[in-house]
Amino acid sequence: MKAFITVVGRDTVGVVARVSGLCSELGINIEDISQSILQGMFAMIMLVDIAGCTVSHEELRARIGALAEEMGMQITLTRQEVFDAMHTV
């Protein structure tokens, strides 16, 4: 099962490491990643495979929320089928 993880906030050291570390810890495979820094703002989108995730979807969302709060950033998780449905006319 594929999903997108998006990260937006002030650029700081270690953003990619912290988000990818959480993915690794939870058995989530990162398949593709794109990142950019725009006038001091960090933006990243990751395509991940959550099929091997070791926690429930609710726990995954809670862990992502806790990391976002700790880092002072916005981090969202959107399953690919939800993303596709939102962008189908």
N, C-alpha and C positions, 0 to 999 in steps of 0.2 A: 504494500500500500504506500503510495507516494504522498508527500505533503510539502508545503512551502513554509519555511521559517523566514520571517522578515525581521530585521533589526534596524531601528532608526534612533539616533540620538547624538549627543555631543561626542566627538571623536576622543577616545581615550586609549591608552596602551592596553592591549590584551583582550579586546572585544572578541576577535575571531577565536582566540585561544579558549576563552571562557565558554562561548557558545558551542564550539566544536568539542570541547571537553565534556560538556553536559551530554551532547549527542553520543560520544564515545562511551561514557559511563552508563547510558541507558540502552545501548545496543542499536543506536540509530545510525544508519549508513548515509554519509553525505555523498550525493551523486554529482552535484554541480553547485558552484558557488560564484556569485558575482558581488563585488563590493566597490564602493566609491566614496570619496570624501569630497563634499561640496561645501566650501567656505566654513570649514570646521565641523560640519555635520557629517556623521558616518551613516551610510546606508548599505545594507547587505540583504541579499535574498539567497536562500539556499534551497535546492531541491533535495529532499531527503527521502529515504525509504524507511518507513516506520514499522514494517512487517516484523522485524526482529526486536522491537522495543520491549524492554523487560518490565515495564509498568503499564498500568491501565491508561486509557486516553485521558481520563480525569486527572490522574496523578501526573501525567506528562504535562498537561496544561498548568497544573499547580506549580510544578517545578520550573517551567518556563516563566510563569508569572513571578515567582520568587526571585529568579535570576534577574528578570527585568527590573524589579523594584530595587534589588541590591545594586545593580549597575546604573540605575537612573535612566534607563532606556526603554523604548517601546519594543517589545518582542512579541510577535504573533505567530501562531501555528494555524495553517489552513490546509485541510486535506485536499488533494488534487481534484477529487470529484466535486467538492464544494466550489472550488475555484473555477472549474470548467463550467459548472451549472450557472454560476454568477455571470459568466462571460459568453453565454450562449444566447443568441437572439431568437 
